[in-house]
Every structure is written in structure tokens, then in C-alpha cells.
Amino acid sequence: MEIFWRDGNKNEIDLLVQRGLRAVKAVEIKSSATYKPKYFDALAGISERDLGLDPSARAVVYGGNENAKTQRGGLVSFRKAWGLFSSGAPGHC
């Protein structure tokens, strides 16, 4: 199941993938073709603190062409975003 997630302080995650009641991936979606490290700020804080997800379970999907692993999660081109649902970790697309 995939859902949008927001807490009581209006912090949000664009896409939260769940298996049963357990969150397994957190995804932030940006339209920009240029990656900015700040894209991981809210995603990293919320997913670790509130959901217990480590960087291998986090991804930022953006409008660019490159895929990369970062210390805070996977950076995924929108062209490869389908891989978030067919493989284990967000950075493995």
C-alpha cells in the first residue's frame, strides 16, 4: 500500500510504502531537474525519528537523469522511479 503521510505538525512525506501496518520506504517527490541536498531534510528527520527507517529505505525522486546513493538515502530519476516498487532499497534502481 502507498500513502501520503503527515504528522500533527504538518511535516509530510509524499509517499510512504507499507507492508501491512509497517512502513518500508519513504519517498519525497520533487519536480526540479537539479538535485539539492535539502530535499532530504524533512524526509530523513521524519522517516528516522517517527518511522524508524534508515537511509536504505529513503528516496528522493526528482526531474533529473542521474541516480545516486547518498548518506541520507537514494536519489532517483523520475525515469527510474518504478524501480522503487520492484527492488529492495531506493538507491537500487
PyMOL commands that set and color helices and strands:
alter all, ss='L'
color gray80, all
select helices_A, chain A and resi 37-49+55-57+78-85
alter helices_A, ss='H'
color red, helices_A
select strands_A, chain A and resi 2-6+12-19+22-29+58-62+68-70+73-77
alter strands_A, ss='S'
color yellow, strands_A
deselect
rebuild
show_as cartoon
